[in-house]
């Protein structure tokens, strides 16, 4: 629902709603409060449809109030956290890390050489 609360001097409170106006091919106009599909009125003109919608909303909101509801959402676990530390007891892990470091060093040297020789 899209609504704006306006408080005028003297404490008069107004709610301003966004309304979709549809001009029907077969004639007539439908006015619908955005976000409230069941809150709609029809008339032969735009003014008539808006007047009927105003009456409908006024009646509907007489014994109601609009409040905001805050809901705490559980923070989901990062999807990769279940893999954190999975190799901590693996005897081959240090060797794997050393091989990765050597490979990265070789790549760095290759790109450094390429950069200086303008091979790109």
C-alpha positions in Angstrom: 0.0 0.0 0.0 1.3 3.4 -0.8 0.0 6.1 1.6 1.3 9.3 3.0 0.3 10.8 6.3 -0.2 14.6 6.3 -0.8 16.6 9.5 -2.3 20.0 8.9 -2.1 22.9 11.4 -4.7 22.3 14.1 -4.0 18.6 14.3 -6.1 17.4 11.4 -4.6 14.2 10.1 -5.1 13.1 6.5 -4.0 10.0 4.7 -3.2 10.4 1.0 -3.4 7.1 -1.0 -2.1 6.4 -4.4 -5.0 5.3 -6.7 -4.9 3.5 -10.0 -7.5 5.0 -12.4 -8.6 2.7 -15.3 -10.7 3.9 -18.1 -12.6 0.9 -19.3 -13.1 0.3 -23.1 -16.7 -0.6 -22.5 -17.2 2.7 -20.6 -16.8 3.7 -17.0 -13.9 4.2 -14.7 -12.4 2.0 -12.0 -10.4 3.4 -9.1 -8.3 1.1 -7.1 -6.1 1.9 -4.0 -2.7 0.6 -4.9 -1.8 -2.3 -2.7 -5.4 -3.0 -1.8 -6.9 -4.9 -4.7 -10.1 -5.4 -2.8 -10.5 -1.7 -2.2 -11.9 -0.5 -5.5 -14.9 1.5 -6.8 -16.5 2.1 -10.2 -18.3 5.0 -11.7 -19.3 6.5 -15.0 -16.6 9.2 -14.6 -13.3 9.6 -12.8 -14.8 12.0 -10.3 -17.6 9.6 -9.5 -15.3 6.6 -9.1 -13.0 8.6 -6.8 -15.9 9.8 -4.7 -17.2 6.2 -4.3 -13.7 5.1 -3.4 -13.4 7.9 -0.8 -16.7 6.8 0.8 -15.5 3.2 0.8 -12.2 4.0 2.4 -13.8 6.3 5.0 -16.2 3.6 6.0 -13.5 0.9 6.0 -11.1 2.9 8.1 -13.5 4.2 10.7 -12.8 1.5 13.3 -9.3 0.5 12.1 -5.8 1.6 12.5 -2.7 1.2 10.4 0.4 0.1 12.3 3.9 -1.0 11.4 5.0 -4.4 12.5 8.7 -5.1 13.1 9.8 -8.7 12.8 13.3 -9.9 13.8 14.6 -12.2 11.2 17.2 -14.8 12.1 20.5 -14.0 10.4 21.1 -17.0 8.0 24.5 -18.7 8.2 26.8 -17.7 5.4 26.6 -20.6 2.9 30.3 -21.2 2.9 30.7 -21.3 6.7 30.1 -25.0 6.8 33.3 -25.5 4.9 35.4 -23.3 7.2 38.1 -25.4 8.9 37.3 -28.6 7.1 40.9 -29.2 6.3 42.4 -28.3 9.7 43.3 -31.9 10.6 44.2 -33.0 7.0 47.9 -33.9 7.0 48.2 -33.1 3.3 46.8 -29.6 3.6 50.1 -27.8 4.3 51.6 -29.4 1.2 48.6 -28.3 -0.9 49.0 -24.7 0.3 52.7 -24.8 -0.5 51.9 -26.1 -4.1 49.4 -23.3 -4.5 51.9 -20.7 -3.4 54.5 -22.0 -5.8 52.0 -22.0 -8.7 50.9 -18.4 -7.9 54.5 -17.3 -7.8 55.1 -18.8 -11.2 52.0 -17.0 -12.6 53.2 -13.7 -11.1 56.6 -14.1 -12.7 55.0 -14.9 -16.1 52.7 -11.9 -16.0 55.5 -9.6 -14.7 57.7 -10.7 -17.6 54.8 -10.3 -20.0 54.0 -6.8 -18.6 57.6 -5.6 -19.1 57.8 -7.0 -22.6 54.5 -5.6 -23.7 53.2 -9.0 -24.9 49.6 -8.0 -24.4 
